[in-house]
Structure formats: C-alpha cells, structure tokens
Amino acid sequence: MAERTTVRLPDDLLKKAKRKAAQEGRTLTSLIEDGLRIVVAESVTRAKAKRVSPPVSKATGGLRPGVTHDPFWKYQEMEDLEYVRRMKNFK
C-alpha cells in the first residue's frame, strides 16, 4: 500500500517537475517515484564499486613515472612555504 508523505521542494524545481510530468502525460507522483528509484539504485551500485589501485609499472615493480606516493603533509608544507614567500613579497 502506498504511503503519503510531505516533501518540501524549491518552487523552481517543483514547476519544472510538474511541466515535465505534463509533457510526458504522467503524474508528478510517478515522476518523483522514478527519480527516487534511480537515486536509490545508484547508491547501491556505488557502495559495491571496487577500489582502484594506482597504476604499477611492470618493468620495475614500482609506481609509474609521474605518480608519487608522498604523504599529504609534504604537499601542505610546500603550499605553506609558497604562501609565506608570496606574503613576504606582497609589500
């Protein structure tokens, strides 16, 4: 059995949705229902996505050229030093 609920939508989105439903000759409820089914199915698909590993060179067994494995703090430190340099020259 279908359950009733209240949904708050921005006015412009609601107008577009009503227009689309009318163009397709269907109800606003069926349009919203189909949209929710798509979003719910996507979240299930995303949850099952496999983890992607960085490319590995077969020749040396390490990462490919241009791919670094530096810790994030090194990048933050480089940005901080660059910021300090720019501030010194800002005067």
Backbone bond lengths (Angstrom), bond angles and torsions (degrees), N, CA, C in turn:
res aa  C-N    CA-C-N  psi(-1)  N-CA   C-N-CA  omega(-1)  CA-C   N-CA-C  phi
1 M - - - 1.440 - - 1.527 109.30 -
2 A 1.317 117.41 137.40 1.466 122.60 -179.14 1.522 110.13 -73.16
3 E 1.310 115.43 142.33 1.459 121.24 -179.89 1.515 109.16 -107.48
4 R 1.310 117.40 143.72 1.456 122.29 178.66 1.522 108.84 -91.53
5 T 1.328 115.25 144.05 1.459 120.16 177.41 1.519 109.03 -151.26
6 T 1.311 116.20 164.38 1.456 121.74 177.27 1.515 108.33 -107.68
7 V 1.317 115.60 131.91 1.461 121.22 178.84 1.516 107.72 -125.16
8 R 1.314 116.78 131.14 1.459 120.61 178.17 1.528 108.51 -99.19
9 L 1.331 115.75 123.12 1.461 121.93 -179.05 1.516 109.95 -126.01
10 P 1.327 117.73 149.06 1.462 119.97 173.93 1.533 109.69 -60.83
11 D 1.330 116.33 144.85 1.467 121.25 -176.26 1.530 112.68 -55.20
12 D 1.346 116.84 -45.23 1.461 119.51 -177.50 1.533 111.86 -64.11
13 L 1.328 116.73 -38.63 1.465 120.37 178.35 1.521 110.94 -66.71
14 L 1.309 116.83 -42.18 1.455 120.92 179.31 1.533 111.12 -62.73
15 K 1.326 116.70 -42.25 1.475 120.26 178.53 1.528 110.89 -62.19
16 K 1.335 116.67 -44.48 1.471 120.52 179.21 1.525 110.60 -63.32
17 A 1.324 116.38 -41.17 1.471 120.64 -179.33 1.528 110.53 -65.11
18 K 1.321 117.19 -42.67 1.467 120.47 178.79 1.522 110.57 -63.68
19 R 1.339 116.32 -41.91 1.464 120.39 177.96 1.533 111.15 -61.31
20 K 1.323 116.11 -45.38 1.478 120.64 -179.52 1.521 110.78 -63.38
21 A 1.317 117.34 -43.44 1.457 120.93 178.98 1.528 110.35 -61.61
22 A 1.336 117.31 -42.11 1.464 120.88 179.58 1.529 110.75 -65.46
23 Q 1.335 117.16 -40.37 1.470 120.75 179.04 1.518 111.52 -62.59
24 E 1.323 115.44 -35.36 1.466 120.17 -178.63 1.524 112.33 -89.38
25 G 1.329 116.99 -1.58 1.455 120.90 179.06 1.515 113.45 66.31
26 R 1.318 116.64 41.54 1.462 121.46 -179.45 1.515 109.92 -136.66
27 T 1.299 116.41 174.49 1.460 120.46 -179.28 1.519 110.15 -87.07
28 L 1.314 114.37 158.65 1.459 119.97 175.63 1.527 110.18 -62.40
29 T 1.309 116.69 -37.46 1.469 121.38 178.58 1.527 111.37 -58.88
30 S 1.337 117.36 -45.07 1.469 119.54 -178.98 1.516 111.38 -67.66
31 L 1.345 117.08 -33.72 1.466 120.69 177.62 1.530 110.01 -65.76
32 I 1.322 116.58 -46.83 1.471 120.96 178.68 1.523 110.61 -63.57
33 E 1.309 117.28 -41.05 1.468 121.37 179.74 1.524 110.96 -60.66
34 D 1.336 116.99 -46.41 1.473 119.97 178.96 1.527 111.37 -63.27
35 G 1.336 116.51 -40.48 1.461 119.66 178.82 1.514 112.27 -62.96
36 L 1.319 116.51 -42.30 1.469 120.24 178.46 1.524 111.50 -65.11
37 R 1.336 116.52 -38.01 1.466 119.18 178.36 1.530 110.99 -61.93
38 I 1.325 116.67 -39.95 1.467 120.79 179.20 1.524 110.26 -64.76
39 V 1.331 117.77 -46.75 1.464 121.73 -178.53 1.524 110.96 -63.79
40 V 1.320 117.41 -42.46 1.464 120.88 -179.77 1.528 110.02 -65.51
41 A 1.320 117.87 -40.21 1.471 121.23 179.00 1.523 110.88 -65.69
42 E 1.346 117.92 -37.24 1.459 121.53 178.86 1.514 111.38 -64.35
43 S 1.319 117.52 -41.79 1.460 119.58 -178.05 1.524 111.21 -64.93
44 V 1.329 117.38 -33.53 1.465 120.92 176.70 1.519 109.43 -68.58
45 T 1.335 117.23 -41.37 1.463 121.78 179.60 1.522 110.66 -65.10
46 R 1.329 118.17 -42.76 1.459 121.60 179.88 1.517 111.50 -64.09
47 A 1.317 116.72 -38.03 1.458 120.47 -178.53 1.524 110.98 -64.89
48 K 1.331 117.69 -29.43 1.455 121.13 -177.71 1.532 112.79 -91.68
49 A 1.340 117.37 0.01 1.462 120.77 -177.87 1.526 110.24 -62.62
50 K 1.328 116.16 140.23 1.456 121.11 -179.55 1.523 109.81 -79.99
51 R 1.315 115.62 152.77 1.450 122.03 178.09 1.521 109.22 -74.95
52 V 1.321 116.35 135.86 1.455 121.74 -179.07 1.520 108.72 -97.49
53 S 1.327 116.77 126.92 1.456 121.55 178.30 1.526 109.77 -90.43
54 P 1.338 118.10 151.57 1.465 119.45 177.03 1.521 110.26 -65.19
55 P 1.336 117.34 151.68 1.461 120.05 -179.45 1.530 111.09 -62.36
56 V 1.308 116.74 138.72 1.457 122.71 -178.80 1.520 109.11 -118.29
57 S 1.319 115.87 133.60 1.458 121.12 178.43 1.520 109.33 -74.05
58 K 1.314 116.64 130.92 1.470 120.65 179.10 1.520 111.40 -76.98
59 A 1.329 116.27 -23.70 1.458 119.98 -176.75 1.530 111.83 -72.36
60 T 1.320 117.55 -45.85 1.460 119.96 -175.18 1.520 112.73 -108.81
61 G 1.312 116.96 -14.11 1.452 120.10 -179.39 1.517 113.43 84.49
62 G 1.325 118.13 -3.23 1.460 121.82 179.92 1.517 111.23 -102.51
63 L 1.314 115.45 -170.21 1.455 120.31 177.27 1.524 110.56 -69.25
64 R 1.306 116.11 153.15 1.462 120.69 178.52 1.524 109.96 -66.90
65 P 1.338 117.07 157.00 1.462 120.27 177.62 1.530 110.23 -57.03
66 G 1.325 115.85 137.80 1.458 120.81 179.50 1.516 113.48 92.29
67 V 1.331 117.94 -14.59 1.456 121.39 178.41 1.523 107.17 -100.51
68 T 1.334 116.00 117.82 1.465 119.78 -178.22 1.515 110.14 -106.33
69 H 1.288 114.17 159.04 1.461 120.29 -179.97 1.527 109.10 -124.23
70 D 1.357 115.20 33.48 1.455 120.28 -178.97 1.526 110.49 -71.45
71 P 1.320 116.41 147.62 1.471 119.21 175.59 1.532 110.43 -66.16
72 F 1.302 116.21 153.85 1.462 121.60 -176.22 1.521 112.44 -61.69
73 W 1.327 117.63 -32.42 1.462 120.55 -176.99 1.518 111.59 -62.14
74 K 1.335 117.23 -27.83 1.467 119.40 178.89 1.526 110.61 -65.56
75 Y 1.327 116.37 -40.03 1.460 120.29 178.60 1.529 110.65 -67.66
76 Q 1.325 116.81 -39.07 1.458 120.29 177.86 1.526 110.73 -63.58
77 E 1.327 115.81 -41.55 1.457 120.14 179.72 1.525 110.74 -63.47
78 M 1.332 117.33 -42.79 1.468 121.16 178.43 1.527 110.54 -61.66
79 E 1.329 117.54 -42.36 1.461 120.94 178.65 1.523 111.36 -65.38
80 D 1.338 117.18 -40.06 1.459 120.78 178.87 1.527 110.75 -63.60
81 L 1.321 116.83 -43.39 1.464 120.37 179.67 1.524 110.82 -64.71
82 E 1.304 116.77 -39.75 1.466 121.07 177.36 1.524 110.36 -63.88
83 Y 1.310 117.51 -41.18 1.460 122.32 178.81 1.529 110.44 -62.86
84 V 1.327 117.82 -45.36 1.460 121.91 179.27 1.522 109.67 -61.81
85 R 1.325 117.70 -42.90 1.467 121.68 179.32 1.526 110.55 -60.31
86 R 1.332 116.81 -43.86 1.469 120.31 -179.51 1.530 110.61 -66.63
87 M 1.327 117.65 -38.27 1.463 120.62 -178.57 1.541 110.77 -67.79
88 K 1.326 117.28 -34.57 1.463 120.88 178.15 1.526 110.43 -66.01
89 N 1.321 117.07 -35.33 1.466 121.80 -178.75 1.528 112.49 -88.78
90 F 1.309 118.29 -1.23 1.462 122.88 -174.65 1.536 112.15 -72.51
91 K 1.297 116.69 -32.01 1.475 122.10 -174.64 1.479 109.35 -47.04
